[in-house]
């Protein structure tokens, strides 16, 4: 592959995604703020971020949220590295205003920018079957579609900056609300004495049938909260979505309630656990123990 890629961010999603590009034959080096994560990844890495930016034509970032994206791109813009002609692709779920500002700042430096958040969690990331929504210059998107096709199965070009991030957040209002209602129903069934496995089998053949239940069925049954997508991340995304809704004078009734459920999970010490751990809040409310 002739494209030289620098990857920044080796969290739960970033590591498998970068690994897929490496396995596909791309010339890729990685960097992470905690350098030990890069050393432990078994991927080629750079100790110095500025060196990575300087050497690579395409830099892909996968971070936590708007604050981390602002911090990182602020550092890049102040680094003194010539950014002219480089393409930056941010795949973090961020506030659309953040995406617009980063795009504006990079374009002023002669760089290009694609905003490309992903739908899906760790398992789809490992399998390279994420759904990806992309905003930015369509020609740059078309030229680099091969990268997205390694990482995702369904890829949607959305248009101007901010639209992809907004769509991702809308998707996550559904994701968060679905996870909450499934957890509530599961706890309800246990409370009234219905066998948990039987209850989920009925739900997956009834109104609960969904990708969410398919992905989380075993985790709910085993109360396995190992992180594929954290409480902290879904809470952050729902907060961004509510902010956009307020600015557009649109009421998000269900999303607001769901956000507070995940806020309760954070308060309960579950911020870094998988977001299916919201089940613990319903267990506490229903006052049952196993």
C-alpha positions as CSV (number, residue, x, y, z in Angstrom):
1,X,0.0,0.0,0.0
2,X,1.4,3.4,-0.9
3,X,-0.6,5.3,1.7
4,X,1.3,6.2,4.9
5,X,-1.0,6.2,7.9
6,X,-0.4,7.5,11.4
7,X,-2.9,6.3,14.0
8,X,-3.5,8.1,17.3
9,X,-5.6,6.6,20.0
10,X,-5.4,2.9,21.1
11,X,-8.4,2.5,23.3
12,X,-11.1,-0.2,23.2
13,X,-12.0,0.8,19.6
14,X,-8.8,2.3,18.3
15,X,-6.5,-0.7,18.8
16,X,-8.6,-3.3,16.8
17,X,-9.2,-0.7,14.1
18,X,-5.5,0.2,13.7
19,X,-4.7,-3.6,13.8
20,X,-7.1,-4.2,10.9
21,X,-5.3,-1.6,8.8
22,X,-2.0,-3.1,9.7
23,X,-3.2,-6.6,8.8
24,X,-4.6,-5.2,5.5
25,X,-1.0,-4.2,4.5
26,X,-1.1,-0.5,5.1
27,X,2.1,1.3,6.1
28,X,0.9,2.3,9.5
29,X,2.5,3.5,12.7
30,X,0.6,4.3,15.9
31,X,1.0,6.7,18.8
32,X,-0.8,6.9,22.1
33,X,-0.7,9.5,24.9
34,X,0.1,6.6,27.3
35,X,3.1,5.2,25.3
36,X,3.0,1.8,27.0
37,X,-0.3,1.1,25.2
38,X,1.6,1.6,21.9
39,X,4.5,-0.6,23.0
40,X,2.1,-3.3,24.1
41,X,0.1,-3.2,20.9
42,X,2.6,-5.2,18.8
43,X,2.0,-2.5,16.1
44,X,4.8,-0.3,14.7
45,X,4.8,2.8,16.9
46,X,6.4,6.2,17.2
47,X,7.5,7.5,20.6
48,X,7.0,11.1,19.4
49,X,3.6,12.4,18.1
50,X,5.2,15.2,16.1
51,X,7.5,12.7,14.3
52,X,4.4,10.6,13.4
53,X,2.6,13.7,12.0
54,X,5.6,14.7,10.0
55,X,6.2,11.3,8.4
56,X,2.7,10.3,7.6
57,X,0.4,11.6,4.8
58,X,-2.8,10.5,6.6
59,X,-3.4,10.8,10.3
60,X,-6.4,9.0,11.8
61,X,-7.6,9.8,15.4
62,X,-9.8,7.8,17.6
63,X,-10.2,9.4,21.1
64,X,-12.7,9.8,23.9
65,X,-14.7,12.9,23.1
66,X,-14.6,16.6,22.2
67,X,-12.2,17.6,25.0
68,X,-9.6,15.1,24.0
69,X,-10.0,16.0,20.3
70,X,-9.6,19.7,21.1
71,X,-6.5,19.0,23.2
72,X,-4.9,16.8,20.6
73,X,-5.6,18.9,17.5
74,X,-4.6,22.0,19.5
75,X,-1.2,20.4,20.1
76,X,-0.9,19.3,16.4
77,X,-1.7,22.9,15.2
78,X,0.9,24.3,17.5
79,X,3.5,21.7,16.8
80,X,5.3,23.6,14.0
81,X,5.0,20.6,11.7
82,X,4.0,21.5,8.1
83,X,0.5,20.2,7.7
84,X,0.1,21.3,4.1
85,X,-1.4,18.5,2.0
86,X,-2.0,16.1,4.9
87,X,-5.3,14.4,5.5
88,X,-6.7,14.1,9.0
89,X,-9.5,11.7,9.7
90,X,-11.2,11.9,13.1
91,X,-13.3,8.9,14.0
92,X,-14.1,10.0,17.5
93,X,-17.7,10.6,18.5
94,X,-17.7,14.4,19.2
95,X,-19.9,17.4,19.3
96,X,-20.6,18.6,15.7
97,X,-19.3,22.1,16.6
98,X,-16.0,20.5,17.6
99,X,-15.8,18.8,14.2
100,X,-16.5,22.1,12.4
101,X,-13.9,24.0,14.4
102,X,-11.2,21.3,13.9
103,X,-12.0,21.3,10.1
104,X,-11.7,25.0,9.9
105,X,-8.4,25.2,11.8
106,X,-6.8,22.4,9.7
107,X,-8.0,23.8,6.4
108,X,-6.4,27.1,7.3
109,X,-3.1,25.2,7.6
110,X,-3.5,23.7,4.2
111,X,-4.6,20.3,5.5
112,X,-7.7,18.3,4.7
113,X,-10.2,16.8,7.2
114,X,-12.8,14.1,7.2
115,X,-15.1,13.6,10.1
116,X,-15.9,9.9,10.4
117,X,-17.5,8.6,13.6
118,X,-18.4,4.9,13.7
119,X,-21.5,3.0,14.8
120,X,-20.6,-0.2,16.6
121,X,-18.5,-1.4,19.5
122,X,-15.5,-3.6,20.1
123,X,-16.6,-6.8,18.4
124,X,-17.7,-5.1,15.1
125,X,-14.4,-3.1,15.3
126,X,-12.4,-6.3,15.5
127,X,-14.3,-7.9,12.7
128,X,-14.1,-4.8,10.5
129,X,-17.8,-4.5,10.1
130,X,-18.5,-1.1,11.7
131,X,-20.9,1.3,10.2
132,X,-19.2,4.6,9.3
133,X,-20.7,8.0,8.6
134,X,-18.5,10.5,6.9
135,X,-18.6,14.3,6.4
136,X,-16.2,16.5,4.6
137,X,-14.8,16.9,1.0
138,X,-16.4,14.2,-1.1
139,X,-13.4,13.9,-3.4
140,X,-11.1,13.2,-0.4
141,X,-13.6,10.7,0.9
142,X,-13.7,8.9,-2.5
143,X,-9.9,8.9,-2.7
144,X,-9.7,7.2,0.6
145,X,-12.7,4.9,0.6
146,X,-10.4,1.9,0.7
147,X,-9.4,2.8,4.3
148,X,-13.0,2.9,5.4
149,X,-13.8,-0.3,3.7
150,X,-11.1,-2.1,5.8
151,X,-12.7,-0.7,9.0
152,X,-16.4,-0.9,8.1
153,X,-19.1,-2.8,6.3
154,X,-21.6,0.0,5.7
155,X,-20.2,3.5,4.8
156,X,-22.4,6.6,4.3
157,X,-21.2,9.9,3.0
158,X,-23.2,12.5,4.8
159,X,-22.2,15.9,3.3
160,X,-20.8,18.9,5.1
161,X,-19.0,19.0,8.5
162,X,-21.1,18.4,11.5
163,X,-23.7,16.2,9.8
164,X,-21.9,12.9,10.4
165,X,-21.4,13.7,14.1
166,X,-25.0,14.7,14.5
167,X,-26.2,11.5,12.9
168,X,-23.9,9.4,15.1
169,X,-25.4,11.1,18.2
170,X,-29.0,10.5,17.0
171,X,-28.1,6.8,16.5
172,X,-26.8,6.7,20.1
173,X,-29.9,8.2,21.5
174,X,-31.6,5.0,20.2
175,X,-28.7,2.8,21.4
176,X,-28.8,4.2,24.9
177,X,-32.6,4.1,25.2
178,X,-32.7,0.6,23.9
179,X,-30.1,-0.6,26.3
180,X,-32.0,1.1,29.2
181,X,-35.4,-0.4,28.3
182,X,-33.9,-3.9,27.8
183,X,-32.2,-3.7,31.2
184,X,-35.4,-2.5,32.8
185,X,-37.4,-5.3,31.2
186,X,-34.8,-7.9,32.2
187,X,-34.8,-6.7,35.8
188,X,-38.6,-6.6,35.8
189,X,-38.8,-10.2,34.6
190,X,-36.4,-11.3,37.3
191,X,-38.3,-9.4,39.9
192,X,-41.6,-11.2,39.2
193,X,-39.9,-14.6,39.1
194,X,-39.5,-15.3,35.3
195,X,-36.5,-17.3,34.4
196,X,-33.9,-14.7,33.0
197,X,-32.8,-16.8,30.0
198,X,-36.4,-17.6,29.1
199,X,-37.3,-13.9,29.4
200,X,-34.6,-12.8,27.0
201,X,-35.4,-15.6,24.6
202,X,-39.0,-14.4,24.4
203,X,-37.9,-10.7,24.0
204,X,-35.5,-11.6,21.2
205,X,-38.4,-13.2,19.4
206,X,-40.7,-10.4,20.2
207,X,-40.6,-6.6,20.7
208,X,-37.0,-6.7,22.0
209,X,-35.5,-8.2,18.8
210,X,-32.6,-5.9,18.0
211,X,-28.8,-5.7,17.4
212,X,-28.6,-4.4,20.9
213,X,-30.1,-7.5,22.5
214,X,-28.2,-9.8,20.2
215,X,-24.9,-8.1,21.3
216,X,-25.8,-7.9,25.0
217,X,-27.9,-11.0,25.7
218,X,-25.0,-13.1,27.2
219,X,-23.6,-10.1,29.0
220,X,-26.9,-9.4,30.7
221,X,-27.4,-13.1,31.7
222,X,-23.9,-13.3,33.1
223,X,-23.9,-9.7,34.4
224,X,-20.6,-9.4,32.5
225,X,-19.7,-5.7,32.4
226,X,-16.3,-6.0,30.7
227,X,-16.2,-3.0,28.5
228,X,-17.1,-2.9,24.9
229,X,-18.7,0.5,25.1
230,X,-18.6,2.3,28.4
231,X,-21.2,4.0,30.6
232,X,-19.0,7.1,30.4
233,X,-19.1,7.2,26.6
234,X,-22.8,6.7,26.2
235,X,-23.5,9.4,28.9
236,X,-21.1,11.8,27.0
237,X,-22.9,11.1,23.7
238,X,-26.4,11.6,25.2
239,X,-25.2,14.8,26.7
240,X,-24.0,16.1,23.3
241,X,-27.3,15.0,21.7
242,X,-29.3,16.9,24.3
243,X,-27.2,20.0,23.8
244,X,-27.8,19.9,20.0
245,X,-31.6,19.4,20.6
246,X,-31.7,22.4,23.0
247,X,-30.0,24.6,20.4
248,X,-32.5,23.4,17.8
249,X,-35.5,23.8,20.2
250,X,-36.3,20.2,19.9
251,X,-37.5,18.2,23.0
252,X,-35.7,14.9,23.7
253,X,-37.9,13.5,26.4
254,X,-36.8,9.8,26.3
255,X,-33.2,10.7,25.7
256,X,-33.1,13.0,28.7
257,X,-34.5,10.2,31.0
258,X,-32.0,7.7,29.6
259,X,-29.1,10.1,30.1
260,X,-30.0,10.4,33.8
261,X,-30.1,6.6,34.1
262,X,-26.6,6.5,32.9
263,X,-25.7,9.4,35.1
264,X,-27.0,7.3,38.0
265,X,-24.7,4.4,36.8
266,X,-21.8,6.8,36.8
267,X,-22.6,7.9,40.3
268,X,-22.8,4.2,41.3
269,X,-19.2,3.8,40.2
270,X,-19.9,2.2,36.8
271,X,-18.4,4.8,34.5
272,X,-15.7,2.6,33.0
273,X,-17.9,-0.5,32.9
274,X,-19.8,-1.6,29.8
275,X,-23.0,0.4,29.4
276,X,-25.1,-2.8,29.9
277,X,-24.1,-2.3,33.6
278,X,-27.1,0.1,33.8
279,X,-28.8,-3.1,34.8
280,X,-27.3,-2.6,38.2
281,X,-29.5,0.6,38.6
282,X,-32.6,-1.3,37.9
283,X,-31.5,-4.1,40.2
284,X,-31.1,-1.5,42.9
285,X,-34.5,0.1,42.2
286,X,-36.2,-3.3,42.2
287,X,-34.5,-4.3,45.4
288,X,-33.7,-7.9,44.3
289,X,-30.5,-9.8,44.8
290,X,-29.3,-13.0,43.1
